[in-house]
Amino acid sequence: MLLENRGAVVTGGGRGIGAAVARALAAAGARVVVSARSTDQIESVAESLRQLGQDARAVACDVTDPAQVQALVRQSTELLGSVDILVNNAGIASSAPLKAIRLEDWERIMAVNVTGPFLCTQAFVPGMIEAGWGRVVNIASVAGKIGQPYIAAYCASKHALIGFTRAVAVELAKKGVTVNAVCPGYVNTPMTEESVANITSKTSLDKTAAREYLENLSPQGRLMEPEEVAHLVVSLCVPLAKGITGQAVVLDGGSVQS
């Protein structure tokens, strides 16, 4: 197994992309800590992995709280022995025209989507540097590569996350630690279902038409699947990916080409 004996932490791991990443890392041999604010969801994911004979634990954490992030580091290190892989997946989204964006909504998106990855990376990387090996993968978005209407706060947060990824990658380039971002388009997850509901509430489109609209944003005419994102994450974590760092890899069926 390519990641045997590696310890991995996945934030936002209770559903969607995060849960798929946790499953894929465990299938590749990693010992996994699944983390999110919701204890029930992460316990369910961890238990499903243990039933398959895989080593998985659940640790609740709000990534915007520095004290909780430090506790996540301590507990994960105790449970896994070492944390070699960090996947910063916790994230939120909202949509509104510029004039309707509330400051509290802007600040909340920045706190979860940017400050959270900063706090977690800052806290976990010292152990990776000490070990001389580490992988950090930030789950960004195609919204971090282009501008899109009505999601200015979300776009800004994902652009910031990609900038953070690139800067830290250069800083750690000689430490044996790689730092990359994955930039999915719309993925078949609960978050996208929330986007569908938002579209139907603000337009004349019904649920089927709203979903088709999102699907047709991709030249492939479909949503990406969480397992595809998870496969890409694992591919960035394997030993032979040591030369890939500072990249923002798009997975959206060909809509954004870079």
C-alpha positions in Angstrom: 0.0 0.0 0.0 1.4 3.4 -1.0 0.5 5.2 2.2 1.1 2.3 4.7 2.2 3.5 8.1 1.4 7.2 7.3 -0.9 9.2 9.6 -3.4 11.4 8.0 -5.8 14.1 9.3 -8.8 15.2 7.2 -10.8 18.2 8.3 -14.4 18.6 7.2 -14.4 14.8 7.0 -18.0 14.1 8.0 -19.6 14.1 4.6 -19.0 14.8 0.9 -15.5 15.3 -0.3 -14.0 15.0 3.2 -15.5 11.6 3.8 -14.5 10.3 0.4 -10.9 11.5 1.0 -10.8 9.8 4.4 -12.0 6.5 2.7 -9.4 6.8 0.0 -6.5 7.5 2.3 -7.5 4.6 4.5 -7.8 2.3 1.5 -4.2 3.4 0.5 -3.0 2.2 3.9 -3.0 5.4 5.9 -4.1 5.6 9.5 -6.8 8.3 9.5 -8.2 10.9 11.9 -11.5 12.2 10.6 -12.4 15.7 12.0 -15.2 18.1 11.8 -17.5 20.1 14.2 -20.2 17.5 14.0 -19.3 14.5 16.2 -22.0 12.2 14.9 -21.0 12.5 11.3 -17.3 11.9 11.8 -18.0 9.0 14.2 -20.1 7.4 11.5 -17.3 7.8 8.9 -14.6 6.5 11.2 -16.8 3.5 12.3 -17.5 2.6 8.6 -13.8 2.5 8.0 -13.1 0.4 11.1 -15.7 -2.1 9.9 -13.5 -2.6 6.8 -10.5 -3.3 9.0 -9.0 0.1 8.6 -7.5 2.3 11.3 -9.7 5.4 11.7 -10.6 7.7 14.6 -12.8 10.7 15.0 -11.8 13.9 16.7 -14.1 16.9 16.8 -12.6 20.3 16.0 -13.7 23.8 14.9 -10.8 24.8 12.7 -11.4 28.5 13.3 -10.6 28.1 17.0 -6.8 28.0 17.7 -7.2 26.1 21.0 -9.3 23.4 19.3 -6.8 23.1 16.5 -3.9 22.6 19.0 -6.0 20.0 20.7 -6.6 18.3 17.4 -2.8 18.2 16.9 -2.2 16.6 20.3 -5.0 14.0 20.0 -4.1 13.1 16.4 -0.5 12.6 17.3 -1.4 10.5 20.2 -3.8 8.4 18.1 -1.7 8.1 15.0 1.9 8.3 16.3 2.7 10.9 13.7 0.7 13.1 11.3 2.3 12.9 7.9 -0.7 14.1 5.8 -3.0 17.0 6.4 -6.0 17.6 4.1 -7.6 20.9 4.8 -11.1 20.2 3.5 -13.4 22.1 6.0 -15.2 24.8 4.1 -18.4 26.7 3.7 -20.1 28.7 0.9 -22.8 31.2 0.4 -24.1 33.3 -2.4 -25.4 36.9 -2.6 -25.0 39.9 -4.9 -22.3 42.3 -3.8 -24.7 44.8 -2.3 -26.3 42.1 -0.1 -23.1 40.5 1.4 -23.2 41.0 5.1 -19.9 41.6 6.9 -20.5 38.7 9.3 -21.0 36.4 6.3 -17.8 37.6 4.7 -15.9 37.1 7.9 -17.3 33.7 8.6 -16.3 32.4 5.1 -12.8 33.8 5.5 -12.5 32.3 9.0 -13.4 28.7 7.8 -12.0 28.7 4.3 -8.7 30.6 4.9 -7.9 31.0 8.6 -8.8 27.4 9.3 -6.3 26.0 6.8 -3.7 28.5 8.1 -4.2 27.4 11.7 -4.1 23.7 10.9 -1.1 24.0 8.5 0.8 26.1 11.0 0.1 23.6 13.8 0.8 20.4 11.9 3.7 21.3 9.7 6.4 21.4 12.5 6.0 17.7 13.1 6.3 17.0 9.3 9.5 19.2 9.1 10.9 17.3 12.1 10.2 14.0 10.3 11.5 15.2 7.0 8.4 14.1 5.2 4.9 15.6 4.8 2.0 16.3 2.6 -0.5 19.2 2.9 -3.4 19.2 0.5 -5.9 22.2 0.6 -9.3 21.7 -1.0 -9.8 24.9 -2.9 -12.2 25.3 -5.9 -12.3 26.5 -9.5 -13.7 29.6 -7.9 -10.1 30.2 -6.7 -9.0 30.3 -10.3 -11.6 32.5 -11.9 -14.3 35.1 -10.9 -17.9 34.1 -10.7 -20.9 36.3 -10.0 -22.8 36.2 -6.7 -20.1 34.3 -4.8 -17.6 37.1 -4.2 -16.8 36.1 -0.7 -16.3 32.4 -1.6 -14.2 33.3 -4.6 -12.0 35.6 -2.5 -11.5 32.9 0.1 -10.5 30.3 -2.4 -8.1 32.7 -4.2 -6.6 33.4 -0.9 -6.2 29.7 -0.1 -4.4 29.1 -3.4 -2.1 32.0 -2.7 -1.4 30.6 0.8 -0.7 27.2 -0.8 1.8 28.5 -3.2 3.7 30.7 -0.6 4.0 27.9 2.0 5.0 25.4 -0.7 8.0 27.5 -1.6 8.8 28.0 2.1 8.8 24.3 2.8 10.3 23.1 -0.5 13.6 21.9 1.0 12.0 20.4 4.1 10.5 17.3 2.5 7.0 18.7 2.8 4.8 19.4 -0.3 1.8 21.7 -0.3 -0.8 21.6 -3.0 -4.4 22.7 -3.7 -7.1 20.7 -5.4 -9.6 22.9 -7.3 -12.9 21.0 -8.0 -15.8 22.3 -10.0 -19.2 21.4 -8.8 -19.1 18.0 -7.1 -22.0 15.7 -6.3 -22.1 16.5 -2.6 -24.6 17.9 0.0 -23.0 21.4 -0.5 -23.9 21.3 -4.2 -27.4 20.2 -3.3 -27.6 23.3 -1.1 -26.5 25.3 -4.2 -29.3 23.7 -6.2 -31.8 24.7 -3.5 -30.5 28.2 -3.5 -30.9 28.5 -7.2 -34.5 27.2 -7.1 -35.4 29.6 -4.3 -34.1 32.6 -6.3 -35.0 31.7 -9.9 -37.8 30.1 -11.9 -35.9 26.9 -12.3 -37.0 23.7 -10.6 -34.6 21.3 -8.9 -34.0 19.2 -12.1 -33.3 22.3 -14.2 -31.1 23.9 -11.6 -29.0 20.7 -11.3 -28.8 20.5 -15.1 -27.6 24.1 -15.2 -24.7 23.2 -12.8 -23.9 20.1 -14.8 -23.7 22.0 -18.0 -21.1 24.4 -16.6 -18.7 21.5 -17.3 -17.9 20.5 -20.9 -18.4 16.9 -19.8 -22.0 17.8 -18.8 -21.8 16.4 -15.4 -21.0 17.0 -11.8 -17.7 15.6 -10.5 -17.9 12.8 -8.0 -16.3 13.0 -4.5 -14.3 9.8 -5.2 -12.6 11.6 -8.1 -11.5 14.4 -5.9 -10.3 11.8 -3.3 -8.3 10.0 -5.9 -6.5 13.2 -6.9 -5.8 13.9 -3.2 -4.2 10.5 -2.7 -2.1 10.9 -5.8 -0.6 14.1 -4.4 0.3 12.3 -1.1 2.1 9.3 -2.5 6.0 9.1 -2.2 6.5 9.6 -6.0 4.6 12.9 -5.8 7.5 14.5 -4.0 8.2 16.9 -6.9 4.7 18.2 -7.1 4.3 21.2 -4.9 2.8 24.7 -5.1 0.2 23.5 -7.6 -3.5 24.3 -7.8 -4.8 21.3 -9.7 -8.2 21.7 -11.4 -10.8 18.9 -11.6 -13.9 20.1 -13.3 -14.3 18.3 -16.6 -12.4 20.8 -18.7 -14.2 24.1 -17.9 -11.2 25.9 -16.4 -8.0 25.0 -18.3 -4.7 26.0 -16.7 
